[in-house]
Amino acid sequence: MSLETYIERLNRMDSLLKAKRTGPPKAFAQEVQISERHLYEFLEEVQSTFNTDIRYCRQGKTYYFFREGDSIAVPVEKLKPKKQFPVKNTISPLSDNQK
């Protein structure tokens, strides 16, 4: 999985969790384009990595952040390089004498 795909998945999950609109596990997994089994593993990984508490409400049939203010979003602008460095062409073409 590419870094971009991973971040997009985290950000999508974050918005669904904050809105308490994930639906049941199967629907949530489909929404973020992973298997239901992978969803459970992914949720465990995310909770430990981001120190969040994600729970499931059986009555509302949705996952949600238990602690107000928790987030797993990754701001994309933080990943973009701030300054581009020019790349110098250090290879010069061979002259007729060097061939």
N, C-alpha and C positions, 0 to 999 in steps of 0.2 A: 504494500500500500504506500502510495506517495505521501509525502508530508502534507501537501496541499489537500489531498483527500481526507487525511486524518483530521486536519484542522477544520475543514468544512463539516465533517461529521460531528466533531466536538461542539462547534458553534450551533449546528442544527439541534443537537441533543439539548444544549443549554437553553435555547429558546423554548423548546417543547416542555422541558422540566420547569422552567420559570412560569410558563403559562398554565401548568398542570393539565396539559393536553397531549400526553404521550399515548394514551389509550393502553390497552392491555399489552403484555410483553410481545406477542406476535405482531401486533399492529405497529408497535414502537420499533421493533426490529426491521420491519418492512419499510417504515418511514426513513430510517437511516441506512437502509440498504445493506443489512447484515443478517446473518441467521439468528434465530432466537437463542440458540446455544451461545453464539458469539456475543450476543447482547449481554447475557449474564456475566461473562468473563470481562467484557469491556467495562461494564458498570463497576465491577470490583476493582479493576485497574484504575479507572478514573477516580474512584473514591479515595484510593490510597495515594495516588499521584497529586490530586488537588486538595486533599484533606477535606472532603465534603461528606455529607451524610445524605444519601439518596434513598428514599423509601418508597414503598408501593402502597397505595390506598385501595383496598379491595372494594370498598363501597363506591368510590369515584372511578375506579378502574384506570388509575394513572400513577405514574411515578412522579415524584416531586422532591425538591430540596427541603429537607427537614429544618435546617437552620436558615433563617432569613438572611439574605445577602450572599449565600454560597453561589459559586459560579464555576463553570468549566470552560467558559469561552476563552478563546485566544484571539486577542486583537491582531488582525492581519497587518495593520500598518506597522506594528512592531517588528514584523518579520522582513519588511522591505529594507534593503540597504539604504542608508542615509546619504551616502556619497559614492558616486561611481568613480572608479579610478581608471584612467585611460590605459589601454594596453598598447605597448610599443611593439612595433614589428621589428624583431631583432634578427630576422633571417633576411639576408640580402640575396638577390638573385645571383647566380653564378655568371661570371663573365666568360667570354669565349676562351680565354686562356686557362680557366680553372676546370673546364669540362674535360 
